[in-house]
Amino acid sequence: MALRNSASSLLISARSSILGGLTRSAWCSTSVSALRSYATESAAAPPADAAIDLPKTGGRIRKISASSPSKTSLRAKAKYQVRPPRYYRGPLHPIQPPKPSAPNSREFIPGPFGRERLEDHYHNTIAPDFLTLTYTHLPPGTQTAKRDIKQRLREWDDSSPYHKNRPLRGPRGGDTLRLLNKPRTFRNVPKLTGVTVHSMVKGALEDNGYLAIAGMVVQSITGVRATVHKARRSVAPFGLREKKPVAVSSTFKGPLAWRFMSSLVDVVMPKIKEYPGVKGSSGDSSGNISFGFTPDQVTLFPEIEVNYDMYPPKMIPGIHVTVHTSATNDKDARKLLQAFGVPFYGKIVD
């Protein structure tokens, strides 16, 4: 109460001084100083009837600061400030590197921030149309018969006594069973899973410069560093020696695969004169389609065309392209590539 009375008396004296002929600036400085002194005194002297709660620390008063962070915030802050170990020291080491998705991981890659145009076209148009064309409706409660693997294998006809007790044979043309074609639902619509670009360099048997140029071409086209492959065995008629580097390849997935297919369909194939397309019998019966380009057609890629002077024309190799899809047969994989814009010719072999 005494403080409030003093403040009111100061304001009254300031008002009387104005009436006494003080200037405007003198009155402002007097009133501001009075208010400041009142605020300082009221903050320093708490009310007499207020009770002060102190933390129970065994008779000692603990200093609490509002600016000091808690242990949880310190732990969270240190989690993103400390760099993970440079080398992986095993699963039993106390310090384990974070997951690649963590922002403080050395393997963290931000993004993706957008999708390729072909990928958007697939999700918005191709996938719904594909599901509509190949949808298999099963009413609720329908039980599908589970096929035993023995039903997919061939038995012996017992025409010879040596056929007895022999194991069942695989399908004709190979020992590998084909993938099962499950009923089409929204969960198993075929999509692009990856692309492999491969080049066998015949000139690398005599000059390693051909292999270096092939690696540069494949890397510039795909955006992925090429992997060098060596010969497994020696073949004298071809001049091939064991462990001799003869080929390069690169496999990529995700946005790079969609970007490569978009460039292939929109830029490269339309530039090829009288291009018939991909052979209709191409495929491995598991949803992978392969086709190739000659050295002259490789120069039509925009990454090669813009820096054509960097590559010796006679050393540019041809390439093989394998498109990997999630389809379980060549028919669905071919429909997917046709939706992308890849043409096919000749007899279609499913």
C-alpha positions in Angstrom: 0.0 0.0 0.0 2.9 2.4 0.8 4.4 1.8 -2.6 1.1 2.5 -4.4 0.6 5.7 -2.3 4.1 6.8 -3.3 3.4 6.2 -6.9 0.2 8.1 -6.8 1.8 11.0 -5.0 4.6 11.1 -7.7 1.9 11.2 -10.5 0.1 14.1 -8.6 3.3 16.0 -8.2 4.1 15.5 -11.9 0.6 16.8 -12.8 1.0 19.9 -10.5 4.5 20.6 -12.0 2.9 20.7 -15.5 0.4 23.3 -14.2 3.4 25.2 -12.7 4.9 25.7 -16.2 7.1 22.6 -16.8 7.8 21.7 -20.4 6.4 18.5 -22.1 9.9 16.8 -22.2 10.6 17.5 -18.5 7.2 16.0 -17.5 7.7 12.9 -19.7 11.1 12.2 -18.1 9.7 12.7 -14.6 6.7 10.3 -15.1 8.8 7.6 -16.8 11.4 7.6 -14.0 8.6 7.4 -11.5 7.0 4.4 -13.1 10.3 2.6 -13.5 11.1 3.0 -9.8 7.7 1.8 -8.9 8.0 -1.4 -11.1 11.5 -2.1 -9.7 10.3 -1.8 -6.0 7.2 -3.9 -6.6 9.2 -6.7 -8.2 11.9 -6.7 -5.5 9.4 -6.7 -2.6 6.8 -9.6 -2.8 3.5 -9.2 -0.9 3.7 -9.8 2.8 0.8 -12.2 2.9 2.1 -14.5 0.1 3.7 -17.8 1.0 6.9 -18.9 -0.7 7.1 -22.6 -1.7 10.7 -23.9 -1.7 11.6 -27.4 -3.1 12.3 -30.0 -0.4 16.0 -30.7 -0.8 17.0 -31.8 2.7 17.1 -28.3 4.2 19.0 -26.8 1.4 17.6 -24.3 -1.1 18.1 -25.4 -4.7 18.5 -22.7 -7.3 16.0 -23.1 -10.2 16.5 -21.1 -13.4 13.8 -20.9 -16.0 16.5 -20.7 -18.8 18.2 -24.0 -17.8 17.1 -26.9 -20.2 15.8 -30.2 -18.9 17.6 -33.5 -19.2 15.2 -34.6 -21.9 15.9 -31.6 -24.1 19.6 -32.0 -23.6 19.4 -35.7 -24.6 17.4 -34.8 -27.7 19.8 -32.0 -28.6 22.9 -34.1 -28.2 21.3 -36.9 -30.3 21.5 -34.7 -33.4 24.7 -32.9 -32.5 27.0 -35.8 -31.9 28.3 -37.3 -35.1 27.9 -41.1 -35.5 31.1 -43.3 -35.6 32.8 -43.4 -39.0 33.3 -47.1 -39.0 30.8 -49.9 -37.9 32.4 -51.8 -35.1 29.9 -54.6 -34.8 26.6 -55.3 -33.2 28.1 -55.6 -29.7 29.8 -52.2 -29.6 28.1 -49.8 -27.2 28.0 -47.0 -29.8 25.8 -48.1 -32.7 25.3 -45.9 -35.8 21.8 -44.5 -36.3 19.4 -45.7 -39.0 20.0 -44.3 -42.6 16.6 -42.5 -42.2 17.9 -40.4 -39.2 19.0 -36.9 -40.0 22.3 -37.3 -38.2 23.3 -40.5 -40.0 26.2 -40.4 -42.4 24.1 -42.3 -44.9 21.1 -39.9 -44.7 19.9 -38.6 -48.1 17.2 -35.9 -47.9 14.3 -36.2 -50.2 12.7 -37.1 -52.4 11.1 -33.7 -52.9 9.0 -34.6 -56.0 8.2 -37.4 -58.4 9.1 -37.9 -62.0 6.4 -37.1 -64.6 6.3 -40.8 -65.7 5.9 -41.9 -62.1 3.0 -39.5 -61.6 1.4 -40.7 -64.8 1.7 -44.3 -63.5 0.1 -43.6 -60.2 -2.7 -41.4 -61.6 -3.6 -43.2 -64.8 -1.7 -46.4 -65.6 -2.2 -48.2 -62.3 -6.0 -47.6 -62.1 -6.5 -48.6 -65.7 -4.3 -51.7 -65.3 -6.3 -52.8 -62.3 -9.6 -52.3 -64.1 -8.5 -54.4 -67.1 -7.0 -57.3 -65.1 -9.1 -57.2 -61.8 -10.2 -60.6 -60.5 -13.2 -60.3 -58.2 -13.6 -62.8 -55.4 -16.7 -62.5 -53.2 -16.1 -62.3 -49.5 -15.6 -65.7 -47.9 -14.3 -67.3 -51.1 -11.6 -70.0 -50.2 -9.0 -70.4 -52.9 -7.5 -73.9 -53.2 -3.9 -74.1 -52.3 -1.8 -75.8 -54.9 0.8 -78.3 -53.7 4.2 -78.0 -55.2 4.0 -81.6 -56.2 1.2 -80.8 -58.6 3.5 -78.4 -60.5 6.2 -81.0 -61.0 6.1 -83.7 -63.6 6.1 -87.4 -62.7 7.9 -90.2 -64.4 5.9 -92.5 -66.7 7.5 -95.7 -65.3 8.4 -96.9 -68.8 11.8 -97.9 -67.5 12.7 -99.7 -64.2 15.1 -96.8 -63.6 12.2 -94.4 -63.1 11.2 -95.8 -59.8 11.9 -93.8 -56.7 13.2 -90.8 -58.7 12.3 -87.3 -57.6 9.7 -85.4 -59.6 10.9 -83.4 -62.6 10.6 -79.7 -63.1 8.8 -78.0 -66.0 9.8 -78.5 -69.6 12.6 -76.3 -70.8 14.3 -75.9 -67.4 14.3 -76.9 -63.7 13.1 -73.5 -62.4 9.4 -73.2 -61.5 7.6 -70.1 -62.9 6.1 -67.5 -60.6 2.5 -68.0 -59.7 -0.1 -65.6 -61.1 -2.1 -64.5 -58.1 -5.5 -62.9 -58.4 -5.2 -59.2 -59.3 -5.9 -56.7 -56.5 -4.8 -53.2 -55.7 -1.9 -54.7 -53.8 -0.2 -56.4 -56.7 -0.6 -54.1 -59.6 2.7 -54.4 -61.7 5.0 -51.5 -61.4 8.6 -50.6 -62.3 11.1 -51.8 -59.7 14.5 -51.1 -61.4 16.6 -50.9 -64.5 19.9 -52.6 -65.4 22.2 -51.2 -68.1 24.9 -53.6 -69.3 27.6 -53.3 -71.9 30.0 -56.0 -73.2 33.1 -54.3 -74.5 34.8 -56.4 -77.1 37.6 -53.9 -77.7 38.6 -54.2 -74.0 40.4 -57.4 -74.8 43.1 -55.4 -76.5 42.8 -51.9 -75.1 41.6 -51.0 -71.6 40.7 -47.5 -73.0 37.5 -49.0 -74.5 36.4 -50.2 -71.0 37.0 -46.7 -69.6 34.9 -45.1 -72.3 32.2 -47.6 -71.8 32.2 -46.9 -68.0 31.9 -43.2 -68.7 29.0 -43.7 -71.1 27.0 -46.0 -68.8 27.6 -43.7 -65.8 26.5 -40.5 -67.7 23.4 -42.2 -69.0 22.3 -43.8 -65.7 23.7 -41.5 -63.1 25.2 -44.4 -61.2 28.9 -45.4 -61.1 29.4 -48.4 -63.4 30.6 -51.8 -62.0 33.4 -53.6 -63.9 32.9 -57.3 -64.6 35.7 -59.8 -65.3 35.7 -62.9 -67.4 35.0 -66.1 -65.4 36.9 -68.4 -67.7 39.3 -68.4 -70.6 37.9 -68.9 -74.2 40.8 -69.2 -76.7 38.8 -68.7 -79.9 37.5 -65.3 -78.7 40.8 -64.3 -77.1 39.2 -64.2 -73.7 41.4 -64.7 -70.7 40.2 -65.4 -67.2 39.8 -62.4 -64.8 40.1 -60.0 -67.7 37.8 -56.9 -67.3 35.5 -57.1 -70.3 32.1 -55.5 -69.3 30.5 -52.8 -67.2 27.0 -52.5 -65.8 24.9 -50.5 -63.4 21.6 -51.3 -61.6 19.5 -48.5 -60.2 16.0 -48.1 -58.7 13.6 -45.4 -57.5 13.7 -41.9 -59.1 16.7 -42.8 -61.3 14.8 -45.7 -62.9 11.7 -43.6 -63.6 13.9 -40.8 -65.0 15.8 -43.2 -67.3 12.5 -44.7 -68.6 11.1 -41.3 -69.2 14.2 -40.2 -71.2 14.1 -43.5 -73.1 10.5 -43.2 -74.2 10.3 -39.4 -74.7 13.7 -38.6 -76.2 15.7 -41.6 -77.4 13.2 -43.9 -79.1 11.5 -41.1 -81.2 14.9 -40.0 -82.5 15.7 -43.5 -83.9 14.9 -43.7 -87.6 12.5 -46.5 -88.5 12.8 -47.9 -85.0 10.6 -51.1 -85.0 10.5 -51.4 -81.2 11.3 -54.2 -78.8 11.0 -57.8 -80.0 7.7 -59.4 -78.9 9.5 -62.6 -77.6 11.7 -60.7 -75.2 11.3 -61.7 -71.6 12.4 -64.2 -69.0 8.9 -65.4 -67.9 9.3 -63.5 -64.6 8.3 -60.0 -65.6 11.7 -58.7 -66.9 12.0 -57.3 -70.4 15.4 -56.8 -72.2 16.3 -54.9 -75.3 19.4 -53.2 -76.8 20.8 -50.2 -78.5 23.6 -50.0 -81.1 26.5 -47.5 -80.6 24.8 -45.1 -83.1 21.6 -45.2 -81.1 23.5 -44.7 -77.8 24.7 -41.3 -79.0 21.1 -40.1 -79.1 20.8 -40.1 -75.3 20.8 -36.4 -74.2 23.6 -37.0 -71.7 25.9 -38.2 -74.6 24.6 -35.8 -77.2 25.4 -32.7 -75.1 29.0 -33.8 -74.5 29.6 -35.7 -77.7 33.1 -34.4 -78.3 34.2 -35.9 -74.9 33.8 -39.5 -76.3 35.7 -40.9 -79.2 33.1 -41.9 -81.7 34.6 -45.3 -82.5 34.9 -46.2 -78.8 31.2 -45.6 -77.9 29.8 -49.1 -77.1 26.3 -50.5 -77.5 24.2 -51.3 -74.4 21.7 -53.8 -73.2 18.7 -52.5 -71.1 16.8 -54.8 -68.8 13.6 -53.4 -67.2 12.6 -55.1 -64.0 9.0 -55.1 -63.0 6.9 -56.6 -60.2 4.9 -58.6 -62.7 5.0 -62.4 -62.5 4.8 -63.0 -66.2 5.9 -61.4 -69.5 2.3 -60.6 -70.6 1.7 -58.1 -67.7 5.2 -56.7 -68.0 4.7 -56.1 -71.7 1.4 -54.3 -71.0 3.1 -52.1 -68.4 5.9 -51.1 -70.9 3.3 -50.5 -73.6 1.5 -48.1 -71.2 4.8 -46.3 -70.7 5.1 -45.9 -74.5 7.6 -48.7 -75.5 6.6 -50.2 -78.8 6.7 -54.0 -79.6 6.9 -55.8 -82.9 6.8 -59.4 -84.2 5.1 -62.4 -82.7 4.1 -61.8 -79.1 5.2 -64.7 -76.9 3.6 -64.7 -73.4 
